[in-house]
Amino acid sequence: MPSPIEFLLIKFKPVFVSDPSAPPAVFSSVVSQLKAVPGVTTLYLGQPIEKPGTWVLGTRWESRDKYEAFIASSASTDFHAALRALLDQSPIINPIADYTHDVDGALNAPCTEFCTCWGVDESFHEERMHPFADPLDAAGLKGFYGMARGTFVQPAHEDPSVIPGIASRILLGWDSKEVHMSYKDVGSVIDDNVHLIMDRRKELEMYHVPLQKL
């Protein structure tokens, strides 16, 4: 069954950061607000290895109906205001998507790879991402835990690095970034099929996040 998940990329104001490896203490009250929302099943938080100073906050929902009810409520306004007060800029919101396949394997692994093709056409996910992902998912690679897949429409943002439009994403659970990278340029199943996602998109972005459940 698909799992609706929204991801936010956030950067805390320096005044709140005493330890760069941990979220600010004041963030705990914002987390408590979100945890109390009906329909929220799991919260995930982690720093991308490739993006120091940035945090990924993932919210997994019981259903889209629960999410939509939250968005329409005053609780959503209060949450976003409390979060925004802690941040350097507005959060980059990767909108809620119905992630399929092995969501638990992808998100509960020691390290989660976010592999996203930005600015794709409407058929890219089916015609390119799935054919790339299927052999990898079935290969039984050592140190691989599982994969989730989803697509969403990314809105524009004040950050010029954000590419608006359709996004195709896979989330891959690994033992570590190093394990993942050990399969690059060695004739692996990744090497065999990566050409499928090298065109029909504006950008390919990849980063690795040791996610923790909150």
N, C-alpha and C positions, 0 to 999 in steps of 0.2 A: 504494500500500500504506500502511495507517495507520502513523503513527509514535507509539509510546508515549512520552509526555513527562510528567514531574512538575515542578511549579514550587514553589519555596519563597520566601516573603517573609521576609527576615531584617533585624534591626537589631543592629549591633555595639555592644558596651559602649563607652562614651566613652573609657575608659582605653586602648583599642586603636587609636583613631582619631587619626591625626596629620594626615591630609589627607582632608577630607570627600568629595573627588571620587574617591578611590581606596579600594579595600578594604584593610584592615590587612595588613601584611606577614605576620603569623602565619596569615592565612587561606590562604596558599599551601600549607601542609602539609595542610590539610583538603581542598583541591582535589586535591592529589596522591593522597590516599587514595581519593577518588571516581573519579579518572581510571583508577586501577589496577584497578577492579572489572570483571570480565568482563561484557561486554554493554553497557557504557556507550559510546555512540558519539560524543556531543558534549555539552559543557557550555557553557552560556550565562550571562552575568552582566551586569547593568546596573542603573542607578538610575532608577526612574520619575521623570519630570520633575515630576509632580504630588505626589510623596511624598519630599521631601528626607529623607535619613537612612535610607531603606529601600532594600534591594537585592533584586533578583529573581534567583534562581539556578535555572536550568532544566537538567534532566538528560534527555537523549534516549537511549532504550534501543533495543537491537537487537530485543528482543522482550519481551513481558510475562513469559514464562517466566524470562528472565534477571533481570528485576526481582524476581520472586517469590523466586527463589533467593537473591538478595542480601538481601532483607528477612528471610529465614529464617536468615541467617548471622550469625556473630559480627562480621563486617566491618561490617554495618549498625549493630550496637550501638556499635562503636568509632567509626564515622564520626559518628553522631548525638551521641555524648558529646563528641567533639572539637569539633564545630560548636557545640553548646549552650554549651560553656565560653566561647565568644567572644561570645555574644549576650546582649542585655538581657532577652529573654523567649524562650519556646519559639518556633521558627519556625512561621509560618502555612503549612501544607502544603496546596497545591492538588493533590489526589491524581492519580496517573497517569491519563492519558486517552489514547485512541487518536485522535490528531489526523489529520484527512483533508484532502484537497485539496492546496494548494501550501504545504507546510510550509516548504520551503527559501526560497521567496519571502517568506514572512511573517517568518521568523526571521533571515534574512541581510540584510534591508533595513537602511538606516541607522537607521531608527526603527520599532519594533514597537508597534502599538496593541493593548492588551489590552481587549477589550470583553466584559464578562461580565454576564449576567442571573442574579442570585442568587435562590434560592427559587422555582424554576419547577416546573411540573407535568411529568409524564412525557412528554407529547407536544409540549411547547413547542419543543424543538429542531427537530423535523421540521415542525411546523405554523407556526412563527413565525420561528425563526432562519434556517432555510434559505431561505424565501421572501424574507426581508430581504437575506440575503447573496448569493443567486444573481445578481440584477441588478447589484449593486455589483461582484461578481467579474467579470462579463462586460462591464462598461462601458468598460474600457480607459482609466480616468482617468489623467491625467498625474501622475506622481510616485507611482503605486501599483505595488507589486511583486508582490503575491500575498496569498492568504488561506488560513489553516488553521482548521479547525473541530473542536470537541470538547465532550464533556459529561462531568461527573463529579459525585460526591456529596461535598459539602464537610462535613467533621466540625466539631463545635463547637470553640471555642478560648477561652482565657482573655481574649482581646481581644474586648470586646463588639461591636466593629464587624463581626466575622465572622458571616455569615449561614449557618447550617447548612442542608443540604438539597441538592436537585439544582441544579446550575449549568450553564448553557449559555454557551459561550464561542467567540468568533472572535478570531483573531490576524491583524492586518492589517499588511503591510509598506508603509511610506511613506518618501518622501525625508526628511520631517520632520513634527513635530507641526503646524507652520504650514501645510504643504501639505494635510494632512488637514482642518484647521479651515477652510481656504479653501473647502471644498465644503459648508459648513454655511450654511443659510438663504439659498441662492442658486438654489433650484429644481433641485438636483442629484438624482441617483439615490438618494443617501442621504436627502435630504429627502422624496423621493417615497414611501419605504418604511419610514421610521423608526417610523411609527405601529404597525407590526407587533410591535415589541418594547417598546411602552410600557405594556402591561398583562400580566396573567397572570404577573407576577414581583414579588418583594418589593423588589428594587432593581436599578438599572442602574448599573454602575461602568465607568469608562473611564480608562485612563492610558496614557502613552506611554513606552517604554523603548528607549534606544539600546543594544541588546545587543551584547556582544562574545563571541566564542568564546574559551574558555580553553584 
